[in-house]
Amino acid sequence: MRIALFTETFLPKIDGIVTRLKHTVEQLQRLGDQVLVISPDGGLREYKGAKIHGVSGMPLPMYPELKIAIPRPRLRKVIEKFNPDLIHVVNPAVLGVGGIYYAKKMGIPLVASYHTHLPQYLQHYGLGSLEGLLWELLKLGHNQAELNLCTSTAMVNELVNHGIERVDLWQRGVDTELFQPHLASDQMRWRLSQGHPNSPLLLYVGRVSAEKQIDQIKPVLETIPDARLAIVGNGPHRESLEAHFAGTKTHFVGYLQGEELASAFASADAFVFPSRTETLGLVLLEAMAAGCPVVAAASGGIPDIVTDGVNGYLFDPNDPHGAIKATQRLLAAPSEREYLRQNARLEAERWGWTAATRQLRDYYHGVLASQSLSAAA
């Protein structure tokens, strides 16, 4: 197959969506498919054998790490030259709308996938009144597709309840070869704790932005004697969070990648994740694969991954003391923590990227077969 993949974000940006796309592109190329990635220009022209066509864009004012890339008329020639069997648009917002347009204009089968729960994000940027309008726009775009994919059952239900049609589940995936418990190290623990390796070490990994609700970790940190917090990642909310956590034992680490990131997960005592806006929560799977016990809000796609008391702890996001109680419980019981570590790793081992990509290819083939039948009729 030849797949043109339109995405609003790709390398060199680092986030859960990019991680999924990286592994998907790599697996598709390995399986003999050809992929063209059309994304905001990040300076790369190739990834794992797939060509990248960068579209010039401008930084998003509220989130300068993201670029708004407006589709250009010359994209039609790029698509014609590649001659795709199928177009897949990822989180169609601006550039992805161009993918929808050209798929319809050129008679190319269209698949869309939903990875970012944008309507809930609006609440964290003072734009909650626009939620109804955004759902109408999402419905208008996604209902052009022959198939819409989500990465959790909660998001499948959310889209169906808002009138989006032909929705199915794209199973989770995690790199279990990279993220492993044995990568725990005294050196990484020293680094994350700023020289206090014997103190309880809490970890957050991900985008440092308002919708992740990282500020809610502060009460957890303050109620656990001698605890340290390491925040790994970066984003538009970092400066205000540094002010919020001033005077606490918090270390803003910045980005980590590869084995350094895997070691950070494996070296921490608890991964604390208060976000309520997750469509899946890939970092949770990475933490679990590394054997790091997780404490997470029972919201969005997270309950698809974390089973409370079995491979992690869930807390009620509406309970102001929920995260505190769950983290205290985790740290107070070393034997139970070891039980959670083992089960977390076992859960992650079920979800390799190869299986997730084979499922995606089956969806692609189903769409193409359906289009062939329609054309024959």
BELBEL-V893319 format. One record per residue. N is the residue number from 0. RES is the residue in three letters. PHI is phi in degrees with one decimal (999 if undefined). BURIAL is 1 if it has 9 or more other C-alpha atoms within 8 Angstrom, else 0. D_CENTER is the distance of its C-alpha to the mean C-alpha in Angstrom with 1 decimal. Layout:
BEGIN
n=N res=RES phi=PHI burial=BURIAL d_center=D_CENTER
n=N res=RES phi=PHI burial=BURIAL d_center=D_CENTER
END
This chain:
BEGIN
n=0 res=MET phi=999 burial=0 d_center=25.5
n=1 res=ARG phi=-116.9 burial=1 d_center=24.7
n=2 res=ILE phi=-118.7 burial=1 d_center=21.3
n=3 res=ALA phi=-94.3 burial=1 d_center=20.7
n=4 res=LEU phi=-107.6 burial=1 d_center=17.0
n=5 res=PHE phi=-92.3 burial=1 d_center=16.6
n=6 res=THR phi=-141.7 burial=1 d_center=13.4
n=7 res=GLU phi=-78.9 burial=1 d_center=13.3
n=8 res=THR phi=-149.8 burial=1 d_center=11.4
n=9 res=PHE phi=-156.3 burial=1 d_center=12.1
n=10 res=LEU phi=-52.5 burial=0 d_center=13.8
n=11 res=PRO phi=-86.9 burial=0 d_center=15.1
n=12 res=LYS phi=-62.4 burial=0 d_center=12.2
n=13 res=ILE phi=-120.6 burial=0 d_center=9.8
n=14 res=ASP phi=-164.5 burial=0 d_center=6.1
n=15 res=GLY phi=-63.7 burial=1 d_center=2.9
n=16 res=ILE phi=-65.8 burial=0 d_center=4.4
n=17 res=VAL phi=-61.7 burial=1 d_center=7.5
n=18 res=THR phi=-59.8 burial=1 d_center=7.3
n=19 res=ARG phi=-61.6 burial=1 d_center=7.2
n=20 res=LEU phi=-66.6 burial=1 d_center=9.8
n=21 res=LYS phi=-56.0 burial=0 d_center=11.8
n=22 res=HIS phi=-66.5 burial=1 d_center=12.4
n=23 res=THR phi=-65.1 burial=1 d_center=13.2
n=24 res=VAL phi=-60.7 burial=1 d_center=15.6
n=25 res=GLU phi=-60.2 burial=1 d_center=17.2
n=26 res=GLN phi=-67.6 burial=1 d_center=17.8
n=27 res=LEU phi=-61.2 burial=1 d_center=19.2
n=28 res=GLN phi=-63.5 burial=1 d_center=21.4
n=29 res=ARG phi=-61.6 burial=0 d_center=22.6
n=30 res=LEU phi=-82.8 burial=0 d_center=23.5
n=31 res=GLY phi=98.6 burial=0 d_center=25.7
n=32 res=ASP phi=-83.4 burial=1 d_center=23.8
n=33 res=GLN phi=-118.2 burial=1 d_center=23.7
n=34 res=VAL phi=-120.4 burial=1 d_center=20.7
n=35 res=LEU phi=-114.3 burial=1 d_center=21.0
n=36 res=VAL phi=-95.9 burial=1 d_center=18.0
n=37 res=ILE phi=-111.4 burial=1 d_center=18.9
n=38 res=SER phi=-148.5 burial=1 d_center=16.9
n=39 res=PRO phi=-56.2 burial=1 d_center=18.0
n=40 res=ASP phi=-65.8 burial=1 d_center=20.3
n=41 res=GLY phi=-117.1 burial=0 d_center=19.0
n=42 res=GLY phi=93.2 burial=0 d_center=22.2
n=43 res=LEU phi=-93.1 burial=1 d_center=21.1
n=44 res=ARG phi=-119.4 burial=0 d_center=23.1
n=45 res=GLU phi=-157.8 burial=0 d_center=22.0
n=46 res=TYR phi=-146.3 burial=1 d_center=19.3
n=47 res=LYS phi=52.4 burial=0 d_center=20.4
n=48 res=GLY phi=91.8 burial=0 d_center=23.1
n=49 res=ALA phi=-89.3 burial=1 d_center=21.2
n=50 res=LYS phi=-80.1 burial=1 d_center=22.6
n=51 res=ILE phi=-118.0 burial=1 d_center=20.7
n=52 res=HIS phi=-106.7 burial=1 d_center=22.4
n=53 res=GLY phi=-88.2 burial=1 d_center=21.5
n=54 res=VAL phi=-107.5 burial=1 d_center=22.4
n=55 res=SER phi=-61.9 burial=0 d_center=23.7
n=56 res=GLY phi=-148.2 burial=1 d_center=22.0
n=57 res=MET phi=-125.1 burial=0 d_center=22.4
n=58 res=PRO phi=-62.4 burial=1 d_center=20.2
n=59 res=LEU phi=-70.3 burial=1 d_center=18.9
n=60 res=PRO phi=-54.2 burial=0 d_center=21.4
n=61 res=MET phi=-82.5 burial=0 d_center=19.2
n=62 res=TYR phi=-152.7 burial=1 d_center=16.4
n=63 res=PRO phi=-61.7 burial=1 d_center=18.2
n=64 res=GLU phi=-68.5 burial=1 d_center=15.4
n=65 res=LEU phi=-95.2 burial=0 d_center=14.5
n=66 res=LYS phi=-111.2 burial=1 d_center=17.3
n=67 res=ILE phi=-91.4 burial=1 d_center=18.9
n=68 res=ALA phi=-112.3 burial=1 d_center=20.4
n=69 res=ILE phi=-87.3 burial=1 d_center=23.1
n=70 res=PRO phi=-58.3 burial=1 d_center=24.1
n=71 res=ARG phi=-107.0 burial=0 d_center=27.5
n=72 res=PRO phi=-56.6 burial=0 d_center=30.3
n=73 res=ARG phi=-68.9 burial=0 d_center=30.4
n=74 res=LEU phi=-59.8 burial=0 d_center=27.1
n=75 res=ARG phi=-59.5 burial=0 d_center=29.4
n=76 res=LYS phi=-66.8 burial=0 d_center=31.2
n=77 res=VAL phi=-61.4 burial=0 d_center=28.1
n=78 res=ILE phi=-68.1 burial=1 d_center=27.1
n=79 res=GLU phi=-59.8 burial=0 d_center=30.7
n=80 res=LYS phi=-65.1 burial=0 d_center=31.1
n=81 res=PHE phi=-74.3 burial=1 d_center=28.1
n=82 res=ASN phi=55.8 burial=0 d_center=29.3
n=83 res=PRO phi=-72.7 burial=1 d_center=26.1
n=84 res=ASP phi=-78.5 burial=1 d_center=26.5
n=85 res=LEU phi=-156.6 burial=1 d_center=23.4
n=86 res=ILE phi=-111.1 burial=1 d_center=21.0
n=87 res=HIS phi=-118.9 burial=1 d_center=17.3
n=88 res=VAL phi=-103.6 burial=1 d_center=15.7
n=89 res=VAL phi=-106.6 burial=1 d_center=12.0
n=90 res=ASN phi=49.6 burial=1 d_center=11.6
n=91 res=PRO phi=-59.3 burial=1 d_center=15.3
n=92 res=ALA phi=-131.1 burial=0 d_center=16.5
n=93 res=VAL phi=-126.7 burial=1 d_center=19.0
n=94 res=LEU phi=-62.1 burial=1 d_center=18.9
n=95 res=GLY phi=-63.6 burial=1 d_center=17.6
n=96 res=VAL phi=-63.8 burial=1 d_center=20.6
n=97 res=GLY phi=-63.6 burial=1 d_center=22.7
n=98 res=GLY phi=-61.4 burial=1 d_center=21.2
n=99 res=ILE phi=-63.0 burial=1 d_center=22.3
n=100 res=TYR phi=-59.5 burial=0 d_center=25.6
n=101 res=TYR phi=-70.8 burial=1 d_center=26.5
n=102 res=ALA phi=-60.9 burial=1 d_center=25.5
n=103 res=LYS phi=-71.5 burial=1 d_center=27.9
n=104 res=LYS phi=-67.8 burial=0 d_center=30.5
n=105 res=MET phi=-102.8 burial=0 d_center=30.7
n=106 res=GLY phi=68.2 burial=0 d_center=30.4
n=107 res=ILE phi=-102.2 burial=1 d_center=27.3
n=108 res=PRO phi=-55.2 burial=1 d_center=25.3
n=109 res=LEU phi=-124.6 burial=1 d_center=22.0
n=110 res=VAL phi=-119.4 burial=1 d_center=18.7
n=111 res=ALA phi=-124.7 burial=1 d_center=15.9
n=112 res=SER phi=-135.2 burial=1 d_center=12.3
n=113 res=TYR phi=-116.9 burial=1 d_center=10.5
n=114 res=HIS phi=-123.0 burial=1 d_center=6.8
n=115 res=THR phi=-125.2 burial=0 d_center=7.6
n=116 res=HIS phi=-82.7 burial=1 d_center=10.5
n=117 res=LEU phi=-57.5 burial=0 d_center=12.7
n=118 res=PRO phi=-57.1 burial=1 d_center=15.9
n=119 res=GLN phi=-74.2 burial=1 d_center=15.1
n=120 res=TYR phi=-59.4 burial=1 d_center=14.0
n=121 res=LEU phi=-55.8 burial=1 d_center=17.6
n=122 res=GLN phi=-60.0 burial=1 d_center=19.1
n=123 res=HIS phi=-87.0 burial=1 d_center=17.9
n=124 res=TYR phi=-122.3 burial=0 d_center=19.5
n=125 res=GLY phi=69.4 burial=0 d_center=22.8
n=126 res=LEU phi=-121.8 burial=1 d_center=22.3
n=127 res=GLY phi=-58.5 burial=1 d_center=22.2
n=128 res=SER phi=-65.6 burial=0 d_center=25.3
n=129 res=LEU phi=-91.5 burial=0 d_center=23.4
n=130 res=GLU phi=-60.7 burial=1 d_center=21.1
n=131 res=GLY phi=-61.0 burial=0 d_center=23.6
n=132 res=LEU phi=-63.8 burial=0 d_center=24.0
n=133 res=LEU phi=-63.1 burial=1 d_center=20.3
n=134 res=TRP phi=-61.5 burial=1 d_center=20.2
n=135 res=GLU phi=-64.8 burial=0 d_center=23.3
n=136 res=LEU phi=-67.7 burial=0 d_center=21.8
n=137 res=LEU phi=-61.8 burial=0 d_center=18.7
n=138 res=LYS phi=-62.2 burial=1 d_center=21.2
n=139 res=LEU phi=-59.5 burial=0 d_center=23.5
n=140 res=GLY phi=-73.9 burial=1 d_center=20.9
n=141 res=HIS phi=-66.6 burial=1 d_center=19.2
n=142 res=ASN phi=-76.2 burial=1 d_center=22.7
n=143 res=GLN phi=-79.2 burial=0 d_center=23.8
n=144 res=ALA phi=-85.8 burial=1 d_center=21.7
n=145 res=GLU phi=-72.2 burial=1 d_center=23.3
n=146 res=LEU phi=-153.5 burial=1 d_center=20.1
n=147 res=ASN phi=-118.1 burial=1 d_center=16.9
n=148 res=LEU phi=-112.1 burial=1 d_center=14.0
n=149 res=CYS phi=-124.2 burial=1 d_center=11.5
n=150 res=THR phi=-103.2 burial=1 d_center=9.3
n=151 res=SER phi=-154.0 burial=1 d_center=11.3
n=152 res=THR phi=-65.4 burial=1 d_center=15.0
n=153 res=ALA phi=-60.7 burial=1 d_center=14.7
n=154 res=MET phi=-74.7 burial=1 d_center=13.0
n=155 res=VAL phi=-57.1 burial=1 d_center=15.6
n=156 res=ASN phi=-63.9 burial=0 d_center=18.3
n=157 res=GLU phi=-62.4 burial=0 d_center=17.1
n=158 res=LEU phi=-66.5 burial=1 d_center=17.4
n=159 res=VAL phi=-61.2 burial=1 d_center=20.6
n=160 res=ASN phi=-65.3 burial=0 d_center=22.1
n=161 res=HIS phi=-101.5 burial=0 d_center=21.7
n=162 res=GLY phi=87.6 burial=0 d_center=23.5
n=163 res=ILE phi=-85.2 burial=1 d_center=21.0
n=164 res=GLU phi=-104.4 burial=1 d_center=22.6
n=165 res=ARG phi=53.3 burial=0 d_center=22.1
n=166 res=VAL phi=-104.6 burial=1 d_center=18.7
n=167 res=ASP phi=-143.6 burial=1 d_center=17.6
n=168 res=LEU phi=-100.0 burial=1 d_center=14.9
n=169 res=TRP phi=-99.1 burial=1 d_center=12.9
n=170 res=GLN phi=-63.2 burial=1 d_center=12.8
n=171 res=ARG phi=-66.7 burial=1 d_center=10.1
n=172 res=GLY phi=-152.9 burial=1 d_center=10.6
n=173 res=VAL phi=-152.6 burial=1 d_center=10.9
n=174 res=ASP phi=-85.3 burial=1 d_center=13.4
n=175 res=THR phi=-76.0 burial=1 d_center=16.2
n=176 res=GLU phi=-78.8 burial=0 d_center=18.6
n=177 res=LEU phi=-81.1 burial=0 d_center=17.0
n=178 res=PHE phi=-89.3 burial=1 d_center=15.9
n=179 res=GLN phi=-141.3 burial=1 d_center=19.3
n=180 res=PRO phi=-60.5 burial=1 d_center=21.4
n=181 res=HIS phi=-69.1 burial=0 d_center=24.3
n=182 res=LEU phi=-82.3 burial=1 d_center=22.6
n=183 res=ALA phi=-58.6 burial=1 d_center=23.4
n=184 res=SER phi=-144.9 burial=1 d_center=25.9
n=185 res=ASP phi=-63.5 burial=0 d_center=28.5
n=186 res=GLN phi=-63.8 burial=0 d_center=27.9
n=187 res=MET phi=-67.6 burial=1 d_center=24.2
n=188 res=ARG phi=-63.3 burial=1 d_center=25.0
n=189 res=TRP phi=-60.7 burial=1 d_center=27.8
n=190 res=ARG phi=-65.1 burial=0 d_center=25.6
n=191 res=LEU phi=-67.8 burial=1 d_center=22.9
n=192 res=SER phi=-90.7 burial=1 d_center=25.8
n=193 res=GLN phi=55.3 burial=0 d_center=27.9
n=194 res=GLY phi=86.7 burial=0 d_center=30.7
n=195 res=HIS phi=-127.7 burial=0 d_center=30.7
n=196 res=PRO phi=-67.6 burial=1 d_center=29.4
n=197 res=ASN phi=-88.1 burial=0 d_center=31.3
n=198 res=SER phi=-81.2 burial=1 d_center=29.6
n=199 res=PRO phi=-57.2 burial=1 d_center=26.9
n=200 res=LEU phi=-114.7 burial=1 d_center=23.6
n=201 res=LEU phi=-96.0 burial=1 d_center=20.6
n=202 res=LEU phi=-133.9 burial=1 d_center=17.2
n=203 res=TYR phi=-124.6 burial=1 d_center=14.1
n=204 res=VAL phi=-129.8 burial=0 d_center=11.4
n=205 res=GLY phi=148.2 burial=1 d_center=8.8
n=206 res=ARG phi=-66.6 burial=1 d_center=9.5
n=207 res=VAL phi=-96.9 burial=1 d_center=13.1
n=208 res=SER phi=-142.6 burial=1 d_center=13.5
n=209 res=ALA phi=-59.7 burial=1 d_center=15.5
n=210 res=GLU phi=-68.3 burial=1 d_center=13.1
n=211 res=LYS phi=-81.3 burial=1 d_center=11.8
n=212 res=GLN phi=56.0 burial=1 d_center=15.5
n=213 res=ILE phi=-63.6 burial=1 d_center=16.0
n=214 res=ASP phi=-57.7 burial=0 d_center=19.6
n=215 res=GLN phi=-74.9 burial=0 d_center=20.0
n=216 res=ILE phi=-78.8 burial=1 d_center=19.9
n=217 res=LYS phi=-57.8 burial=1 d_center=23.2
n=218 res=PRO phi=-61.5 burial=0 d_center=25.4
n=219 res=VAL phi=-63.4 burial=1 d_center=24.1
n=220 res=LEU phi=-59.7 burial=1 d_center=25.0
n=221 res=GLU phi=-73.5 burial=1 d_center=28.3
n=222 res=THR phi=-98.6 burial=0 d_center=29.4
n=223 res=ILE phi=-113.8 burial=0 d_center=29.0
n=224 res=PRO phi=-55.6 burial=0 d_center=31.9
n=225 res=ASP phi=67.2 burial=0 d_center=31.2
n=226 res=ALA phi=-66.6 burial=1 d_center=27.4
n=227 res=ARG phi=-119.6 burial=1 d_center=25.3
n=228 res=LEU phi=-123.7 burial=1 d_center=21.8
n=229 res=ALA phi=-111.8 burial=1 d_center=19.7
n=230 res=ILE phi=-108.0 burial=1 d_center=16.9
n=231 res=VAL phi=-104.6 burial=1 d_center=14.9
n=232 res=GLY phi=130.6 burial=1 d_center=13.1
n=233 res=ASN phi=-153.4 burial=1 d_center=14.5
n=234 res=GLY phi=163.3 burial=1 d_center=14.4
n=235 res=PRO phi=-70.2 burial=1 d_center=17.0
n=236 res=HIS phi=-97.3 burial=1 d_center=17.7
n=237 res=ARG phi=-60.5 burial=1 d_center=18.8
n=238 res=GLU phi=-60.7 burial=0 d_center=22.5
n=239 res=SER phi=-68.9 burial=0 d_center=22.9
n=240 res=LEU phi=-71.0 burial=1 d_center=21.1
n=241 res=GLU phi=-60.3 burial=1 d_center=23.5
n=242 res=ALA phi=-69.3 burial=0 d_center=26.3
n=243 res=HIS phi=-63.4 burial=0 d_center=25.0
n=244 res=PHE phi=-93.0 burial=1 d_center=24.9
n=245 res=ALA phi=-56.8 burial=0 d_center=28.1
n=246 res=GLY phi=89.7 burial=0 d_center=30.6
n=247 res=THR phi=-104.8 burial=0 d_center=28.2
n=248 res=LYS phi=-88.4 burial=0 d_center=27.3
n=249 res=THR phi=-118.8 burial=1 d_center=24.0
n=250 res=HIS phi=-119.4 burial=1 d_center=22.9
n=251 res=PHE phi=-85.7 burial=1 d_center=20.5
n=252 res=VAL phi=-82.7 burial=1 d_center=19.7
n=253 res=GLY phi=86.9 burial=0 d_center=17.6
n=254 res=TYR phi=-72.4 burial=0 d_center=15.4
n=255 res=LEU phi=-128.3 burial=1 d_center=15.8
n=256 res=GLN phi=-137.1 burial=0 d_center=14.9
n=257 res=GLY phi=57.4 burial=0 d_center=16.2
n=258 res=GLU phi=-66.5 burial=1 d_center=18.8
n=259 res=GLU phi=-62.9 burial=1 d_center=18.9
n=260 res=LEU phi=-65.7 burial=1 d_center=15.4
n=261 res=ALA phi=-59.8 burial=1 d_center=16.2
n=262 res=SER phi=-66.4 burial=1 d_center=19.5
n=263 res=ALA phi=-61.5 burial=1 d_center=18.2
n=264 res=PHE phi=-57.5 burial=1 d_center=16.3
n=265 res=ALA phi=-67.4 burial=1 d_center=19.5
n=266 res=SER phi=-91.1 burial=1 d_center=21.8
n=267 res=ALA phi=-88.6 burial=1 d_center=20.7
n=268 res=ASP phi=-86.4 burial=1 d_center=22.4
n=269 res=ALA phi=-156.6 burial=1 d_center=19.6
n=270 res=PHE phi=-101.6 burial=1 d_center=15.9
n=271 res=VAL phi=-105.7 burial=1 d_center=16.0
n=272 res=PHE phi=-136.4 burial=1 d_center=13.1
n=273 res=PRO phi=-86.0 burial=1 d_center=14.7
n=274 res=SER phi=-59.7 burial=1 d_center=12.0
n=275 res=ARG phi=-105.0 burial=1 d_center=13.1
n=276 res=THR phi=-109.5 burial=1 d_center=10.7
n=277 res=GLU phi=-79.9 burial=1 d_center=7.7
n=278 res=THR phi=-75.9 burial=1 d_center=7.5
n=279 res=LEU phi=-143.7 burial=1 d_center=6.6
n=280 res=GLY phi=94.8 burial=1 d_center=5.6
n=281 res=LEU phi=-58.3 burial=1 d_center=5.0
n=282 res=VAL phi=-62.4 burial=1 d_center=7.2
n=283 res=LEU phi=-64.0 burial=1 d_center=9.6
n=284 res=LEU phi=-63.5 burial=1 d_center=10.2
n=285 res=GLU phi=-65.6 burial=1 d_center=10.8
n=286 res=ALA phi=-61.1 burial=1 d_center=13.1
n=287 res=MET phi=-65.2 burial=1 d_center=14.8
n=288 res=ALA phi=-62.3 burial=1 d_center=15.5
n=289 res=ALA phi=-84.2 burial=1 d_center=17.1
n=290 res=GLY phi=77.1 burial=1 d_center=19.1
n=291 res=CYS phi=-95.2 burial=1 d_center=18.0
n=292 res=PRO phi=-61.8 burial=1 d_center=18.8
n=293 res=VAL phi=-111.9 burial=1 d_center=16.3
n=294 res=VAL phi=-123.7 burial=1 d_center=17.3
n=295 res=ALA phi=-141.5 burial=1 d_center=14.9
n=296 res=ALA phi=-69.3 burial=1 d_center=15.6
n=297 res=ALA phi=-80.3 burial=1 d_center=16.6
n=298 res=SER phi=-151.2 burial=1 d_center=14.7
n=299 res=GLY phi=58.3 burial=1 d_center=12.3
n=300 res=GLY phi=-85.7 burial=1 d_center=10.7
n=301 res=ILE phi=-62.1 burial=1 d_center=11.4
n=302 res=PRO phi=-63.2 burial=1 d_center=15.0
n=303 res=ASP phi=-67.2 burial=1 d_center=14.0
n=304 res=ILE phi=-102.8 burial=1 d_center=13.1
n=305 res=VAL phi=-100.2 burial=1 d_center=15.5
n=306 res=THR phi=-102.9 burial=1 d_center=19.2
n=307 res=ASP phi=-57.9 burial=0 d_center=21.1
n=308 res=GLY phi=80.7 burial=0 d_center=23.7
n=309 res=VAL phi=-109.0 burial=1 d_center=22.9
n=310 res=ASN phi=-127.2 burial=1 d_center=19.8
n=311 res=GLY phi=167.1 burial=1 d_center=18.9
n=312 res=TYR phi=-123.2 burial=1 d_center=19.9
n=313 res=LEU phi=-107.1 burial=1 d_center=18.8
n=314 res=PHE phi=-131.9 burial=1 d_center=20.4
n=315 res=ASP phi=-70.2 burial=1 d_center=21.4
n=316 res=PRO phi=-65.4 burial=1 d_center=19.5
n=317 res=ASN phi=-90.7 burial=0 d_center=22.9
n=318 res=ASP phi=-94.8 burial=0 d_center=24.8
n=319 res=PRO phi=-62.5 burial=0 d_center=25.2
n=320 res=HIS phi=-104.9 burial=0 d_center=26.2
n=321 res=GLY phi=-60.6 burial=1 d_center=23.7
n=322 res=ALA phi=-66.5 burial=1 d_center=21.5
n=323 res=ILE phi=-62.6 burial=1 d_center=24.7
n=324 res=LYS phi=-62.3 burial=0 d_center=26.4
n=325 res=ALA phi=-66.2 burial=1 d_center=23.6
n=326 res=THR phi=-69.9 burial=1 d_center=23.2
n=327 res=GLN phi=-61.4 burial=1 d_center=27.0
n=328 res=ARG phi=-61.9 burial=0 d_center=27.4
n=329 res=LEU phi=-63.4 burial=1 d_center=25.0
n=330 res=LEU phi=-73.4 burial=1 d_center=26.8
n=331 res=ALA phi=-81.3 burial=0 d_center=30.3
n=332 res=ALA phi=-129.4 burial=0 d_center=30.2
n=333 res=PRO phi=-57.1 burial=0 d_center=29.8
n=334 res=SER phi=-68.0 burial=0 d_center=30.7
n=335 res=GLU phi=-68.7 burial=0 d_center=28.2
n=336 res=ARG phi=-61.9 burial=1 d_center=25.5
n=337 res=GLU phi=-66.7 burial=0 d_center=26.4
n=338 res=TYR phi=-60.9 burial=1 d_center=26.3
n=339 res=LEU phi=-64.6 burial=1 d_center=22.7
n=340 res=ARG phi=-57.2 burial=1 d_center=21.8
n=341 res=GLN phi=-64.3 burial=1 d_center=23.4
n=342 res=ASN phi=-69.3 burial=1 d_center=22.0
n=343 res=ALA phi=-62.4 burial=1 d_center=18.4
n=344 res=ARG phi=-63.0 burial=1 d_center=19.0
n=345 res=LEU phi=-62.0 burial=1 d_center=20.7
n=346 res=GLU phi=-64.2 burial=1 d_center=17.9
n=347 res=ALA phi=-63.5 burial=1 d_center=15.4
n=348 res=GLU phi=-64.3 burial=1 d_center=18.2
n=349 res=ARG phi=-78.0 burial=0 d_center=18.1
n=350 res=TRP phi=-126.2 burial=1 d_center=14.8
n=351 res=GLY phi=-79.1 burial=1 d_center=15.4
n=352 res=TRP phi=-69.8 burial=1 d_center=13.9
n=353 res=THR phi=-61.5 burial=0 d_center=17.5
n=354 res=ALA phi=-64.3 burial=1 d_center=17.7
n=355 res=ALA phi=-63.3 burial=1 d_center=14.5
n=356 res=THR phi=-75.1 burial=1 d_center=15.8
n=357 res=ARG phi=-63.1 burial=0 d_center=19.3
n=358 res=GLN phi=-62.6 burial=1 d_center=18.3
n=359 res=LEU phi=-60.2 burial=1 d_center=16.8
n=360 res=ARG phi=-61.4 burial=0 d_center=20.1
n=361 res=ASP phi=-62.1 burial=0 d_center=22.0
n=362 res=TYR phi=-62.1 burial=0 d_center=20.5
n=363 res=TYR phi=-57.1 burial=1 d_center=21.5
n=364 res=HIS phi=-61.9 burial=0 d_center=24.9
n=365 res=GLY phi=-64.1 burial=0 d_center=25.4
n=366 res=VAL phi=-64.1 burial=1 d_center=24.8
n=367 res=LEU phi=-64.9 burial=1 d_center=27.2
n=368 res=ALA phi=-64.7 burial=0 d_center=29.7
n=369 res=SER phi=-64.4 burial=0 d_center=29.7
n=370 res=GLN phi=-65.9 burial=1 d_center=30.3
n=371 res=SER phi=-64.4 burial=0 d_center=33.1
n=372 res=LEU phi=-65.7 burial=0 d_center=34.7
n=373 res=SER phi=-64.3 burial=0 d_center=34.5
n=374 res=ALA phi=-66.0 burial=0 d_center=36.1
n=375 res=ALA phi=-67.8 burial=0 d_center=38.8
n=376 res=ALA phi=-72.1 burial=0 d_center=39.7
END
